[in-house]
């Protein structure tokens, strides 16, 4: 068992990065507003995104290099496009994560600091941890965090079932209003995570390979599948919690970060009792803090590696400067959007969704190309699923873009 757990890492980090806003916020909102009506969207987006996420560690363990190296081999314009897309989205994504974490921190610690101040403190703490501990600390802590959240959420849902007053069904729906459609796109945008996390996973797999020499493709796929399964289970649990507790109650979530956090934690404590307040508050905060921490590591790591490919110099020299740029940009955005948390999250998730086809196409093209040894290329099933996923992601992105006009 110890050897098995030791070989887990990048897949659990993937789950830790994914189980954040998409689950704590978006899945809970989906349940509160649509009951179980968007379960189809949750399952479909997991299915159709699966191969493109898996191609990250698959390529790295097959070739000994990251997806970014592969992008560069496909042509310099591909890597430039990645650089531009990442620069355009990473600040908004980091801000969305940080503001939710800040709201939970204010609720947990009972210190009514302004959201910008809380966000600044959290960002500073994350920077210190990353500069001291780097990958090894993330690898060790994330396993405990994901396990704790899963257990607490499962218990909360079980206790919510007998107390629900509304009538619930599994009837699936397709939102018809502009607001409903926008939420659907936002919901799928970060469910379970933006596709560019496949690049982060690739970088983490490379780090894991360096620390454990016998970490091979089989270990990596098992690790990934376990992490991916946990994002599905927790997505359903959070949707159930939102539906069982809030659907039909007339209550809606606040746009204010602190008020939203209080409502979110109340979903748990209302069923588990006030005695569980600290446990649940800590679990929710730790989850968002870990996601914020993981993202603050991954984006600068990816951008520094990309910069090193362009310059031909070591990427480690660019890691800290990119982290400082991301942290500064996050705080700057918060000064303008701090009171509109839901709007901020929707912007970040929609940007992630409309750029998903780019990452899907590039990852699929790379894994099927001559840059990947033939024995490591996807089989017929994964290829069929990939083509279906490309149609799904492209179709929904076009649908949303057209609906804007």
ABEGO torsion letter per residue (X at the ends): XAAAAAABGAAAAAAAAABBAAAAAAAAAAAAAAEAAAAAAAAAAAAAAAAAAAAAAAAAAAAGBBAAAAAAAAEAAAAAAAAAAAAAAAAAAAAAAAAAAAAAAAAAAGBBBBAAAAAAAAAAAAAAAAAAAEAAAAAAAAAAAAAAAAAAAAAAAAAAAAABABBBBABBBBBABAAAAAAAAAAAAAOABBAAAAAAAAAAAAAAAAABAABBAAAAAAAAAAAAAAAAAAAAAAAAAAAAAABGAGBBBBABAAAAAAAAAAAAAAAAEAAAAAAAAAAAAAAAAAAAAAAAAAAAAAAAAAAAAAAGBBAAAAAAAAAAAAAAAAAAAAAAAAABAAAAAAAAAAAAAAAAAAAAAAAAAAAABAABBAAABBBAAAAAAAAAAAAAAAAAAAAAAAAAX
